[in-house]
Amino acid sequence: MACFLQAIEPAHLEVALSALDQVEARARQVEHQWQRQIERAQYEADLARRRYKAVDPDNRLVARSLEREWNEKLAEVEKLEREHTLLPHPAALLLTAEQREQIRRLAHDLPSIWHASTTTFVERKQLIRWLIKGVTLSKRGNVIDVAIRWQTEALTNLAIPRYKMSWEERQTSSQVVERVREWSPTHTNAQIAALLNEEGERAGMGGSFTVSKIEWIRYAYHIPAGCPERPKAAPTGQRGDGRYSAKATAKLLNVDVSTIADWCKTGFLESVRSTPLGPRWITLTPEIIEALRKPVKRQWKHRRTRNIG
C-alpha cells in the first residue's frame, strides 16, 4: 500500500477533497432522480384513483379493472419508497468545514492510521476505491505492468511478478535445465542427479532428483547425453569424460574383451560401472595405451604345395 500512501500525501489532499465533492454531487443527483421517480409513480397512482372515482358504479367490469390498476400503482409507490429508505441518505456523504479540516490534519499521520488495528479492512478498501480513478493492466512476459491513475490525476506505475500457472509450478526451473545442459557432456545422469541434490535444488514435481528425472529433462529439452551408461549410446566407444567402453578398450590394446574384464577385476585397469553388473567404462591415457598395447598378430595364409613330377 506504499503507492496509496504516497498518492494521498498532504500536497495532493486538496485535489482528493475536490474529488469527494464530485462524489457528493453525484449522490445529490442520484437523490434527485429517486425523488422524481417517486413523484412520477405517485402522479400515476393519483391519476388511476381519479379514473376509478369517475367511473359509473353500475359499470362493474370497468370499475374492477380501474380499481386493480389503482392498487397496482399504489403498490409501485410503496415499493419505490421502501427501496429509497434503504439507501444511504445524501446528507451522510456531505462534509462540514470542520470535518474537512480534520481530514487535512489526519493526512499528516495517515500511515499510522492506515496500519492501526482499529482501521478495518473494509475501511481501507473504501479509501482506495474513493481515491483510484482507473487501473490499467498489461502483460509483459512474466511481469504484469500496473498503471494506477488517481483522482489527483497522478500516475503510479508498478511491475508485479505474474503468478505462475499450476503447470508452471510443476515445471523444472530454467536454472536446473541450464545446469543439466552444462554438466551433460562430462557427467552421467546419476552424477548430475547427485550434484543437483547437493546444491539443494528441487525437482519440478517436488522431491530430490533421480536418474529417471534427469532422463526426462534431457528428453524434454533436447539435451544430448555426453556420458551415457550404455555403450551403444556412444558410437565411438568413448564418452565425454574420456572413459572408454570395454569393447573399445580391447580394440585399442589389441586384446580380448575377457582380458579387459580380468584387468578391471584385479585393479590393473581403473574402471567405473553404475550397477554391479552394468557395463564398465575404463580410464585410458596415452601412457597406459602405450604400455599395455599388444602387437598385432600377423595372419599367415596356408598355401597348398604342388608336386611337380
ChimeraX attribute file (.defattr): number of C-alpha atoms within 10 A of each C-alpha:
attribute: neighborCount
match mode: 1-to-1
recipient: residues
	/A:1	10
	/A:2	7
	/A:3	12
	/A:4	16
	/A:5	13
	/A:6	13
	/A:7	23
	/A:8	21
	/A:9	16
	/A:10	18
	/A:11	11
	/A:12	16
	/A:13	16
	/A:14	15
	/A:15	15
	/A:16	22
	/A:17	18
	/A:18	13
	/A:19	18
	/A:20	18
	/A:21	15
	/A:22	12
	/A:23	15
	/A:24	18
	/A:25	15
	/A:26	13
	/A:27	19
	/A:28	17
	/A:29	13
	/A:30	13
	/A:31	17
	/A:32	12
	/A:33	12
	/A:34	16
	/A:35	15
	/A:36	12
	/A:37	15
	/A:38	19
	/A:39	13
	/A:40	13
	/A:41	19
	/A:42	18
	/A:43	14
	/A:44	18
	/A:45	21
	/A:46	15
	/A:47	14
	/A:48	21
	/A:49	18
	/A:50	13
	/A:51	15
	/A:52	20
	/A:53	13
	/A:54	11
	/A:55	13
	/A:56	10
	/A:57	12
	/A:58	8
	/A:59	9
	/A:60	11
	/A:61	10
	/A:62	14
	/A:63	18
	/A:64	13
	/A:65	11
	/A:66	20
	/A:67	17
	/A:68	14
	/A:69	18
	/A:70	21
	/A:71	14
	/A:72	14
	/A:73	21
	/A:74	18
	/A:75	14
	/A:76	17
	/A:77	20
	/A:78	15
	/A:79	12
	/A:80	16
	/A:81	15
	/A:82	11
	/A:83	10
	/A:84	15
	/A:85	9
	/A:86	8
	/A:87	9
	/A:88	11
	/A:89	13
	/A:90	15
	/A:91	10
	/A:92	9
	/A:93	15
	/A:94	16
	/A:95	15
	/A:96	9
	/A:97	9
	/A:98	8
	/A:99	11
	/A:100	13
	/A:101	11
	/A:102	11
	/A:103	16
	/A:104	17
	/A:105	12
	/A:106	14
	/A:107	17
	/A:108	13
	/A:109	12
	/A:110	18
	/A:111	15
	/A:112	11
	/A:113	13
	/A:114	17
	/A:115	11
	/A:116	10
	/A:117	9
	/A:118	9
	/A:119	12
	/A:120	12
	/A:121	11
	/A:122	8
	/A:123	12
	/A:124	13
	/A:125	10
	/A:126	11
	/A:127	13
	/A:128	15
	/A:129	12
	/A:130	14
	/A:131	19
	/A:132	18
	/A:133	15
	/A:134	13
	/A:135	13
	/A:136	10
	/A:137	12
	/A:138	11
	/A:139	13
	/A:140	11
	/A:141	9
	/A:142	12
	/A:143	14
	/A:144	16
	/A:145	18
	/A:146	16
	/A:147	16
	/A:148	20
	/A:149	18
	/A:150	22
	/A:151	21
	/A:152	19
	/A:153	15
	/A:154	12
	/A:155	14
	/A:156	15
	/A:157	13
	/A:158	13
	/A:159	15
	/A:160	12
	/A:161	13
	/A:162	13
	/A:163	11
	/A:164	10
	/A:165	9
	/A:166	8
	/A:167	9
	/A:168	11
	/A:169	13
	/A:170	13
	/A:171	13
	/A:172	17
	/A:173	14
	/A:174	9
	/A:175	10
	/A:176	17
	/A:177	16
	/A:178	13
	/A:179	13
	/A:180	23
	/A:181	19
	/A:182	13
	/A:183	17
	/A:184	23
	/A:185	17
	/A:186	17
	/A:187	20
	/A:188	22
	/A:189	24
	/A:190	16
	/A:191	18
	/A:192	22
	/A:193	22
	/A:194	15
	/A:195	17
	/A:196	19
	/A:197	16
	/A:198	10
	/A:199	8
	/A:200	10
	/A:201	18
	/A:202	15
	/A:203	20
	/A:204	17
	/A:205	13
	/A:206	12
	/A:207	10
	/A:208	16
	/A:209	22
	/A:210	18
	/A:211	14
	/A:212	12
	/A:213	17
	/A:214	23
	/A:215	16
	/A:216	13
	/A:217	16
	/A:218	18
	/A:219	12
	/A:220	10
	/A:221	12
	/A:222	10
	/A:223	18
	/A:224	13
	/A:225	23
	/A:226	20
	/A:227	24
	/A:228	20
	/A:229	21
	/A:230	13
	/A:231	20
	/A:232	10
	/A:233	14
	/A:234	17
	/A:235	9
	/A:236	11
	/A:237	18
	/A:238	22
	/A:239	23
	/A:240	16
	/A:241	15
	/A:242	14
	/A:243	22
	/A:244	23
	/A:245	24
	/A:246	24
	/A:247	17
	/A:248	19
	/A:249	23
	/A:250	18
	/A:251	14
	/A:252	16
	/A:253	19
	/A:254	15
	/A:255	17
	/A:256	13
	/A:257	17
	/A:258	12
	/A:259	12
	/A:260	19
	/A:261	17
	/A:262	12
	/A:263	14
	/A:264	18
	/A:265	12
	/A:266	9
	/A:267	10
	/A:268	11
	/A:269	15
	/A:270	15
	/A:271	20
	/A:272	14
	/A:273	12
	/A:274	14
	/A:275	9
	/A:276	8
	/A:277	7
	/A:278	11
	/A:279	16
	/A:280	24
	/A:281	29
	/A:282	21
	/A:283	17
	/A:284	16
	/A:285	11
	/A:286	7
	/A:287	9
	/A:288	12
	/A:289	13
	/A:290	11
	/A:291	10
	/A:292	12
	/A:293	16
	/A:294	12
	/A:295	9
	/A:296	9
	/A:297	7
	/A:298	6
	/A:299	6
	/A:300	6
	/A:301	6
	/A:302	6
	/A:303	6
	/A:304	6
	/A:305	6
	/A:306	6
	/A:307	5
	/A:308	4
	/A:309	3
